[in-house]
Amino acid sequence: MQEINKDTVLCISLAGRPGNFGTRFHNFLYRDLGVNFLYKAFTTNDLEGAVQGIRALGVRGCAISMPFKEAVIPFLDELNPTAKGIMAVNTIVNEKGRLTGYNTDYIAVRELLIKNNVPNTASVAVWGSGGMAKAIVCALRELGFKNCVIIARNDVTGEALAKLYGYKTQKNFVGAFDVLINATPVGMHPNPDELSFPEETVKKAVFVFDAVLNPMETKLIKLGKSLNKKVISGFTITIIQAREQFKLYTGITPPDDMVEKAAEFARNV
């Protein structure tokens, strides 16, 4: 076990429902690469105070999860283009007291859409309008997807997101879609028995995409697999976005095989 000392660099995460993935993934890579860093997960009821603590204590980096991805923006000094266009942050990097917000979710979603050969002619339904949905919709638009519908519980944010990228909205799951993307907490622990899309809608799809990490295999992903759909899980998204965070925090690009080992270690909680 790597010794913690006065020179150890701290990275953290802030989430409404903290999990163990980031802690296990990052600390595994720190240990194997011999980097004197430490990663710890937190939640908070005082987001502004937590961000002030990042600055005051010299915390190098902070992962931001639901429900803080938009709320954290006013407390930062600047936004990287990956976050500025989306207006959602999932990563903070501290450079000598100056806090910059990034969005590595967007990078992960874009990479996965390309790797899984999702055609931009496909019809897409995105369920949600929060920070993750923004990253997903931005990636869809950049890759040339034109037939996309936003289904949101919040009419105001749903309409705003659709208008920003030139997409449509609807209030229900009526219709057939080639691609289903869940960007809500539906199906997340402590309610893993919730199904984010109706079973009939899933049956009509080709690709099923769930951004929920905990549980690592949601009810939606299980259903998609049972119906022989092509599935993309929140776990897969998280691996890629965490790899990008690691690079931002340390300046090191970990080898692919090491990333896979770290992800497997993180999976076996």
N, C-alpha and C positions, 0 to 999 in steps of 0.2 A: 504494500500500500504506500502511495506517495506521501511523503511528509508534508504537512501543512505548516508554513512558516510565515514570517513577516512579509515576505516577498510574494506570497501566493496571491494570484489575481482572481478576484471573485466575479462570477457571472451568475445571474439569477433568472427566474421567470416569475411573471405575475399572471394569475388566472383566477377566475371565479371558482373553478373546481380544479385545483392543482392535481397533476398526475405524476407518475414516476418516469415517464419516457425520457424527457429532456435530461433529467438528473443522471439517469443511467447511461444514456447515449453519449452525452458530452464528457462525463467523468471517465467513461471507458476510453474514449479517444485521448483525453488528457494523459491518462495513465500510460497507454500504449505508445504515445508519441513523446512521452517524457516532458510534457508541458506543465509548468507550475501554475495551473489554474484549478479552480474549484467551482462547481455548479450546484445551486440549491434552488428548489421551487418554493414559492410563497403565494399567498393570497393577501388581499388587503381590503379594508373598508375605508381607506384614505389614500386614494390614488395619487393625488397631488403630493402628499407627504412622502409616499413611497418613491416617487420620481425625484423629489428633492433629496431623498436619501441616496439614490443612485449617484447623483451629482456630488453630494457632500462627502460620501465615503469612497468615491473613486471606483465604484462598481463598473467594470469594463463593458459589460453587455447585459441586456435584459430581453428575454423573449416575452411577448405580449399575446395573451390569448383572450377568448371571450370572457367577460363582456367589455374589455378595456380597449379594443383596437382603434376605436374612433375617439373615445373619451380621453385618451392619453395625449392626443395631438396638441392641445393648447399648452401643455407643460414642456414641450420640446423646443429646441432652438431652431431647428430646420428639418426639412423633409428631403430625403433622397428622391430622385425622379420615380423610383419604383413605388414609393408611397404617396408622392404628391399628386399623381394623376388619379389615384384610387381614393385618397383621403382616408386611408386605413393603415395602421402600423402594426406589425407583428414582431418588430425587432428594434431595439434601441442600442446604439453604439456611443460610448462615452469617450470623447477625445479631449482629455485634459479639461474636463468640466463642461464641454460643449456636447449637447445631446442631439444626435441625428436619428430620425426615424426612417426605417426601411420596411419593405414588404417582401419577404422571401416566400410567402404563400403564393404570390403571383408567379414567381419564378418556377416554383414546383408545379403549379397547375399547368402552366404553359408547356413545361417539359413533358409532363405526363400525357397531355392531349396529343403531342407530336409522337411520343414513343409508342402510344397505343393506337396510332393511325386512325384517330377519330376524324372522319372527313368533315371539312367545313361546310359541306352542303347538308349536313344532318340537321334535323330539327331538335332543339334543345329546350328543356324545361329546367330552370334554376329555381329551387325552393329556398327562399330567404332573401334578405336585403341588407344584412349587416356587413361587418368588415370582411369576413371570408367570402361572402357573395360578391362583394365589390371586386376582390382580387380575381375571382373566377370569371366574372363578366368582363372585366378588363382584358383578361387573357383570351377569352372567346372572341371579343371584338378585334383584338390585334391579329389573331390568326384567321380572320376573315369570315367568321360565322355570322350569317345574316338572319337565319330563322331561329330566333331565340325568344323565349317567353319568361318573364319574371313572375313567379307566384310568391306573394309576400303576405305575411300576417299583418304587417303595418302598411296601410294604403299609402301613406305619405312617403315613407322611405322607398317603398316598392316603385311608385311612380317616378320618384326622383332618380333612382338608379336606372330604370328603363329609359327615361328621357335622356340621361347623360350619354348613353351608348346607342341610342336609336332603336331600342327594342320595344316589345309590347309587354303589357301586363295582363294578368287575369287572376281571378279570386279563387279559382278551384282547379282541380286536376283533370278537368274534362278535356278529352282529345288524346291523340296518340303522338308520342315523341320518340325519336331515335335514341336520345341521350337524356337521362335523368340525373340531376345533380342536387344532392341535399347539402345545403349550406346553413342549416339550422341546427339547434341542439336536440332536435327530435331524435330519439333513439340513443341519446347519450346517458351514461351512468349519472344518476341513480335510476333512470327509467329505460333500461335496455330493451324492454318488451314493446316499446313503441315503434311503429313502422312509419317511416317518413313519407312514403308514397303508397297509395292504394295498390293492392296486389294486382288488380286488373291493369293498372297503368304500367306496372313493372313488366307484366307479361308481354306488352306491346313494344317494349324498348329493346334496343340492341346493346347499349352501354349503360351501366349503372355505377354512379360515382357518389361516394359518401365522404364528406369532409370530417365526420365525427371520428375522433381517435379512441375514445374510451366508451364502450369496449372496442378492442381492436378489430373485431368482426361483428358489426352491427346486425340487427335483424334484417335491414335492407340488403346488406352485402350477402348474408346467408341466403336470403330469398333469391337474389340475383344469381348466385352460384347454383342453387337448386334448379333454376330455370335455364341454366347454360348461357347466361348473359356474360358479356365481358365486363368485369368489375374492376373498379379502382377504389381502393380503400383509403380512409383517413390516415391509416398507418403509413401507407406508401407516400402520401403527400407530406406527412410529417418528417419522414426520413430525409427527403430532398430539401425541404425548407430548413431542417436542422443542420444539414451539411453546409448549406449556404450561410447560416448563422455562425457555425464554427469557423468558417473562413473569414467572416467579418470580424469576429472577436480576436482570433489568433493570428491572422495573416497566413495561415497554413492551409493548403488544400490536401485533405486526407486522401490516401489511395482508395479506389473503389472497393477493393477487397476488405479494407479496414472499416469502411463505412458499413458494409454488409455485416461484418462481425459485430460492430457496435449496435446495429439495428437488431440483430438476433439476440444480443445480450439484453437490450432494452425490452424486447418482446417477452422474454422469460422472467416476468416479474414474480 
